[in-house]
Structure formats: structure tokens, C-alpha cells
Amino acid sequence: MTVGRGVWKGVAIGIGVAALVVAARVLPVQEWLKDFEAWVRGMGPAGMLLYGAVYVAAVLLFVPGIVLTLGAGFLFGLGWGIAVVSVASSVAAALAFLIARYLARDAVLRLAKKDSRFGAIDRAIGKEGWKVVALLRLSPLVPFSLSNYLYGLTSVRFVPYVATSWAAMIPATVLYVYLGAAGRRIGEESPRSPWEWALLGVGLAATVAVTIILTRVARRELARARVSSGS
């Protein structure tokens, strides 16, 4: 079940990157992008804050964050894209946690009872605390938006939860933002030297490899803790 979900997730990411490249070739994306960048510069930090606010709202409403993460890389580049997504995803995770713990606990609890994995996750967090949160962030067994609410029902404390979530989400954030930034660079009309293409390919391969390694390690540790998709 987990493998199948991972395959479909990989396919979705590939389609998203391909769509960005095709859009950059077929549509006047360069002109739109320049206009957007000019608008962001004109707004100063408020432009990125607006994108971050949209990101937070989308995650709280269960909209998959992958598309917005790719978009951040496409629009802002690697460095600023990582910064925007890292902050926005952490804020969304924190808000969902607080909503589940203090404002809508009963509603989230009813939702949790529908997921057979929550019991195992809750027991594992009760024993190991933030360590299990870190492993689950590296190898998510439940969708990101839903998991943020579910953690609010567990015994993990708020500050360790937020700090752990932020740190453990960085590898995936870097990967997806890199893919978005790479899609933009591939779609640009300006010619690139073989060295630039080689560096782009090596950087992408290294980022994917690190993410895969971390995911496998996390899955192995979760299996030892008896937290799996079928638990």
C-alpha cells in the first residue's frame, strides 16, 4: 500500500514538473513570471508573505501542498523558495496542531477514528515523543494536511512538535522546490552550457538520492516501532 502510494506520488510530481516545462514553452509564462516578479519586488517582503499566507490557508483546507511547493521554486528560485515554503509549512503545521488540540478536538478525533493508522501512531508517539514525529515527517504515512491535525490529539508537546516538524520537512521541501526551480530553468529560452546542464542534473540527482535514503531509513525505524500503513 505504501509503495503504491509512493509511486503515484512520484508520478504526480513528474507530471507537475513536466507541466511547468510545457507551460513555460507553450504559454507566455516568461512574461507572466517577469510581471509577477516585478509585482513581488514592488510589494517588497509582502509579496512572499502573501504567497506564504495562501500556502498556509491551502494546507489548513487539505489542499495538497506539493503544487504550491513546486510553484514557490518556479517563482522565487531555490533559496527564497525554500525559505517561503519552510516557514509557511511550519506555520500551517503549528496552526492545525493548535486547532485540533484546543478548538476542534472532537471533530478531529472523529476524523482520526476513521484512519486505522492513528492508534499505532498515537501509541508510538506516547513512547518516543518527537522522534516518531520526525520519522513520520520523513516518511509520511498519512497526508501532510491531515497529519498536522492528528498530531494535536497525541501527547507530543507543541514546541518539540513544531521544531521537529520544521527540521524533518526540510529534505522534502528542498526536493520539491528544487524541482520547481529546475522546471523554470529548463523552460527558459536562454541557451545553457553543457556544464550548467551537468550541474543542474547532478544537483537534482543528489537531492533525490538524499531524500530517498532518508525516507528508507525512516520507514525502517517506523517498522521497528510497529507503525505502518496497515497498523
N, C-alpha and C positions, 0 to 999 in steps of 0.2 A: 504493500500500500504506500509506504513511504517512498520507495523507488519510483513508482508510477507518478506520484505527485511531483517528485523532483524532476522527472523527465518532462512533464507538462510545463513545469515552471521554467525549465531551460528553453523549451520550445517557445514559450510566451516571451521570454527575454530576447531570444533570437529574432522573433517576429518584430518585436518593438524596435530593436536596433536597425533591422532591415527597413522598417517603415520610416525611420528617421532619415536613413540614407536616401531612400527613394523620394521622400518628400523634399529633401534638400536638392535633388536633381530635377524633379519634375515641377515643383511649386516654387514660387519666388520666395523661398524660405530665407535666403540671404538678405533680401531687402527687409523682410519682416523682422529677422533677427537683429539687423542693424537698427531698425526703428525701435525695437523693444529695448535693446541695449542703451540706445540714446535716451529712451524714456526712463530706464532704471538709473542711468547716470544723472539725469535731471532731477530725479527724486532723491538721489543720494542713497543712504542705507535703507530708506523707507521702501525702495523697490524690492530689495531682497527680503525685507521684513514682511512685505505683502505676500510674496511667494511662500515664505515660511508659514504665514498665517493660513493661507489656503491649504498648505500641506497638512497642518495640524487639524484643521476642520475636516479634511477629507479622511484622515486616519480615524478620527473620532466617529465618523459616519460610515466606517467599514469600507471605504473606497481603497482598493489596493494601492499601496504607496510606491510600488515599483515604477509605474509610469511617471509619477512626479519626480522620483529619484533620477530616472533617466533624463527627464526634462531639465532638471537642475544642472546636470553635467552638460547637456546640449546648450543651455542658455548661458550659464555662468562659467563654464570651464571646470577643470578638475579641482583646483584649490578652493575657490569660492563655492563651488557646487557641493563639495564635501562639508564645508562649514555650514551652509544653509540647511542641508539635509540632516546633518548630525544634531544641530540644535533643534530643528523642527521635530524630528522623530523622537528626541528625548523629551521635549515638552509634551508631545502627544501621548507618549507612554506615561508620563507623570500625571497628566490630567485624567486619563482613562482610569488609572490606578485609584486616584482620589475619588472619582465619581463612583467607582464600584465599592470602595470601602466606606464612604460616608453618605453618599447621596442616593444611590440606586442599588443598594446591596441585594435586596430581594429579587429585583428584576434580573440582575446579573447572575444570581445564584440559580434562578430558574433556567437561564441560558446555559450555565455550566453543567447542570444535571443532564442536559441533552448530549454532552460530549463525554464519552466513556473514558477519555484520557485524563480528565481533570482530577479524578480521585487519585490516580498514581502520581500526577504532578504535585498535588497538594501534599501527599504523604512524603514525597521526596524532598520538597522544599522545607517541610517541617523538620526533617532530619539534617539537611545540609544547607538550608538557607539560600543565600545569594549565589552560591556555587552552582546550584541547579538552574537558577535563573540565567546565569552566564552560558551554561551549556545549551539551554533551550534557545537562547538568542542566536547562538552559533549554528544550531541545527533545529530550526523551529518545527515543532510537531503540530502546532496549530497556527492559523493565520495571525500575522502580526497585530492587526487591529483587535481581534478577539482576545489574543493572549494578554494584551495590555489590561483589559478589564478583568480577566480571570485572575491575574496576579494580585489584584486588590482584595480578593477573597482569601488569599493564603496568609500565612503567618510572617512572611518576609516584611522587614521594616522598610519604610519609604526611602530614606536616604541611601542605604545599601542597594535597594532595588534600582533607583534612578542611576546611581553611579555605575553599577554593574551593567545595566541596560545600555547606557551610553558607550561604555568601553567595548562591550561584546558586539554591538551593532556596527562598529567601525569597519570591520572587514567587508561585510556585505555592502555597506554604504560606499566604500571606496570602489568596489567592483562595479556596482550599477552606475555610479557617477562617471567612472572611467569609460564604461560602455557608451554612455550618453555623450561624453566629450569626444570619444573616438568616432562616433557616428557623425558628429558635426564636422570633425576634421576630414573624414573620408568624403563627406558631401561637398566640401569646399572645392571651388573651381581652380584655385591656385595650384600649380604643379608642385610636387614634393620630390625631394631627392630620395634615392634608394636608402640612404642612412636614416632619413626621417621615417620611412615606412618600416624599416627594420626596428627602430626604437619603439615605434608605436606597437608593432607586433610583439616584441619582447616584453614590453610593459604590460600589455593585455594578458599575455600568456602567464607571466609571473603573478599577476593579480588573481587570475582564475585559479592557478595552481595553489596559491596560499589559501584561498577561500575553500577549495575542495579539501585540502589537508585538514584545516580547522574543523570543517563540517564532519569529516570522518572521525576525527578524534572525539568530537562532541557526541556523535552517535554511539561510539563505543562506550564512552563513560556513562551515557544515559542508559544504555543496555545493562550495564553493571548495576546501575541504580534501579533497574526494573521499571524504567519509564520508557514506554514505546508506544507507537501508534495504535497498538492493539490492546494496551493495558486498560 
